[in-house]
Every structure is written in structure tokens, then in C-alpha cells.
Amino acid sequence: MSKTDQSMMERREQNIPSSIVSQNPLFIEESQGSLIKDTQGGTFIDFASGIGVNNVGSCHPAVVKAVQMQAEKCIHACFHVMMYESYIELAEKLNALVPISGHVKTMLANSGAEAVENAVKIARCYTKKRAVICFDNAFHGRTMLTMTMTSKIRPNKMHTGAWAPGIFRVHFPYCFRCPWNLAMPSCNMHCGRDYFENYVFKYQVDPEETAAIILEPVQGEGGFIPVPPGYLAQLRELCDKYNIVLIYDEIQSGFGRSGKMFASEHFMPEEGRGESAEPDMPEEGRGESAEPDIMVMAKSLGGGMPISAVTGRARMMDSVPAGGLGGTYGGNPVACAAALAVISLFESEDLLGKARRMGDIISVRLKAMEERFDFIGDVRGLGAMLALELVKDGISPDGKRAGEFVKLCREKGLIILACGTFKNNIRLLPPLTIGTDTLEEGLTIMEEAFSQI
Ligand SMILES: Cc1ncc(COP(=O)(O)O)c(C=O)c1O
């Protein structure tokens, strides 16, 4: 480490709490597209994207331009004080993008956790019920409510409870580690309707008292675990039956990561909007849909600017009394400009097509690694949202090996992240704009690193 970096490290240690961890002992000089330069002259391939934020790449020129232009006109106004068109335009775009039929509305906030908090608030106001069902392995944020809904105890939750009341945790359909030790397809998706009707709603919480079920269609921090096909439709059916608001947290899985705009669209009919296209169609009319009622988005929405969104059925969004939603910075004009630029890029640069092609390349290479190294227990995900689970003795989580792998990759010029309760999953989050050569180079570094740990 250079003297300057050493001194920055000392200043960091002196002035910033140790609980705010930095996974790599490096300082960024600049990052462009899918490459990061550090202050010591090193260049790294970015398979982390600032934890799934830079889907359009770091400092995309269109995002930079939009931010610069808006910053010159108005950096902050507060939508509660005076309105501006970009908030409205972004709401219109998100309303059109989410796979929710009928009349939908959007509110903007700053972070993922804030969006989740608001989604729960809206569900409670709409249903006049209190309980919220969340899942094992979930990550929804670090505020007190979202931390309650987040699953991992150590280090995330240690010593910081008591937790928010009314939150009930149930098993997630984690097929590689099925909580019932069953296997698809003979399990008949026991984790779906059966489990809820015969266990969750009998022993955990009554559906008449349940305001919302919230889940990530592909769990992010939990280890890139997709729900099995048909599962979301079963939750939809239960939510229709008991007037429960179904919330999808697409904060990590959204904005093209899975090869569709939202991961949940993989589990919906081709047109992505369920059977009902009528405005405000009554619950019973939604048919075999897997639509949510509310979707929360953040991370890649802003191309690096802090912005999040809650988009949901208008009658639910409007159920909160005037003044009940919002905040000083929510939907800041500069962040809105960045988000609008990000959404345009999906069309102009065919980012969904790129994500699908990238997913194909990564999946072939990861499958080959799985064949070669017996400590890779599972390769899974959707589209370009792919991860490897490292194990010992065929099944026990091997977080130690994953930690060594991440360190070795860094030494070889690749920034990559581990995740999961046991930190034994290696997840890939390269920008969707990454060139094929750079992608392949990163994958080759991974393979070399696996052969050396
Ligand atoms: C699925 C999911 N929900 C919520 C959050 C919280 O977002 P933020 O860190 O912006 O509060 C995250 C962050 O990783 C996430 O992955």
C-alpha cells in the first residue's frame, strides 16, 4: 500500500466507525464502464457494480450529461414545496414498466430500505391490517423495520433489536437447501399454497390479520436464489383469497439484471401483465397471474444516483392519507434526471438483449467450472443474475473458501462479491454494458482463482 493510501486508511479508521466495512482495502481513483482504477495505478474488472447499482456501467456518458444539465438548473426543490416535471415523467415511465395491470401510481424515495418501509406502510393503510410475512434469507435493508424483515442475524442484526412488531418469517423456497429436504418436482411445491394454508396461516399468523407478503423474486444478498416456477402464482392466489398485498422487492433483481426488466416477469404470462388488463379489476378477476400489487425498486434505477421507487395499484397507493408519504429528498431532480437517462438507455442500447447474451456466456462458463471443481455445489440464477454456491463435503457451506476466492480474484484484477447467510455464494454483477472480451477475461480470472484455492 502506498504512503497516501496508508494515510487515508489511518484517517478512515480514526474517523469512520469500523462497523461500516469496506470489502476491499483499495481506494478508487476513477471508474468508467466496467473498469475501476485505484489510487495505486491498478485496474480492476468490475463484477460488483457497487452492489448491483451500475447496470448501465459506471459514469455512463448519458447519465453524466443528464446529471450535469439538471445540476445547472435546479439541484433541489423538494416536491412537497414546488413540483417539477421529471418526477412526474419518471412516475409515468415506471408505471408503464412494472408488470402490474390496471391503474398504477409511483412514489419516489432515496434508498431501497426507504422504499420497502413505504411499501409496508401503504399495505397496512390499504388493508387496515398489521402483520407482514417475510422470508428466510431475505434482505430488505438496514432501517429498523427493514432490518426486522432482513433474515441474517450476524453481523447485520447483532445487539440492535428489539425488532419491529408484526413481522413473521417463513421458509423461502431455497431448492438447493430445501427446508423440508424435498426435491422438485416430486415435492409438488410443498413450500407454496400447502405450506401457507396448513402451517403459516395456522401456526404463525392468521391471514385475516396479514397486510402483506413481501419477497425478492430472486433473493439477492441471500445468494441469488430464484423462486421456483409457479410459486409466485400460488402466492398471488393466496393474496387474492385473503386480501393480502403482495409486494415484490426487485431492488437487486430489477432493471435488466435477469434479462427481463424485472425478474418476476419470468414467472408471468408472455405479455407480462397477467390475465387482467382492466383498470382496477377486482381481485377475483386476476386469473393465473403472478403480478404483485406493489413493486419496490432502487439500485440500478438511478445509475449511481440515490433514488428508489414504490409503484403499486392506484387504490392502494391512494389509501394513505395526504401527507402520509414523502420526504425532503425523495425524487430529487438530479436523481430523477439520472433515472430517466437510465431508462432510455435500456432501449437505445438494447440492455435487455445484452443481459440475456451475457447470461448465456456466464452460464456456460460457470457450468464448466461446476464440472471441474467439486467444491462448487450449485450454479443458479436467472439471466445474468447468476451465482455459485461453494460447499465442502458436497453440502456444508464453505464461506472460508469463498473469502479466499474473492481475495485472490482481487489480486488478479477482478472485483467480485460473496453473499449469503454463510458468505459462501459468489455472485456476479457485472455492468450489463460490459464488453464480451472483458467479461470473458473476468470469468477466466475466476476459473484461475478457483484452481488455486
Ligand atoms: C433486495 C434488496 N432490498 C433492499 C435493499 C436495501 O437497499 P438500500 O441499501 O438502498 O437501502 C437491498 C440492498 O442490497 C436489496 O438487495
The ligand as a Tripos MOL2 file, in Angstrom:
@<TRIPOS>MOLECULE
LIG
   16    16     1     0     0
SMALL
NO_CHARGES

@<TRIPOS>ATOM
      1 C1        -33.3780   -6.8450   -2.3240 C.3       1 LIG1
      2 C2        -32.9220   -5.6440   -1.5520 C.ar      1 LIG1
      3 N1        -33.8140   -4.9210   -0.8850 N.ar      1 LIG1
      4 C3        -33.4570   -3.8200   -0.1880 C.ar      1 LIG1
      5 C4        -32.1350   -3.4140   -0.1310 C.ar      1 LIG1
      6 C5        -31.7620   -2.1830    0.6520 C.3       1 LIG1
      7 O1        -31.3820   -1.1710   -0.2250 O.3       1 LIG1
      8 P1        -30.5450    0.0910    0.3210 P.3       1 LIG1
      9 O2        -29.1960   -0.4050    0.7040 O.co2     1 LIG1
     10 O3        -30.5250    1.0460   -0.8390 O.co2     1 LIG1
     11 O4        -31.3120    0.6350    1.4790 O.co2     1 LIG1
     12 C6        -31.1640   -4.1620   -0.8130 C.ar      1 LIG1
     13 C7        -29.7480   -3.7770   -0.7450 C.2       1 LIG1
     14 O5        -28.8520   -4.5540   -1.0090 O.2       1 LIG1
     15 C8        -31.5620   -5.2980   -1.5420 C.ar      1 LIG1
     16 O6        -30.6920   -6.0510   -2.2070 O.3       1 LIG1
@<TRIPOS>BOND
     1     1     2 1
     2     2     3 ar
     3     2    15 ar
     4     3     4 ar
     5     4     5 ar
     6     5     6 1
     7     5    12 ar
     8     6     7 1
     9     7     8 1
    10     8     9 2
    11     8    10 1
    12     8    11 1
    13    12    13 1
    14    12    15 ar
    15    13    14 2
    16    15    16 1
@<TRIPOS>SUBSTRUCTURE
     1 LIG1         1 GROUP 0 **** ****
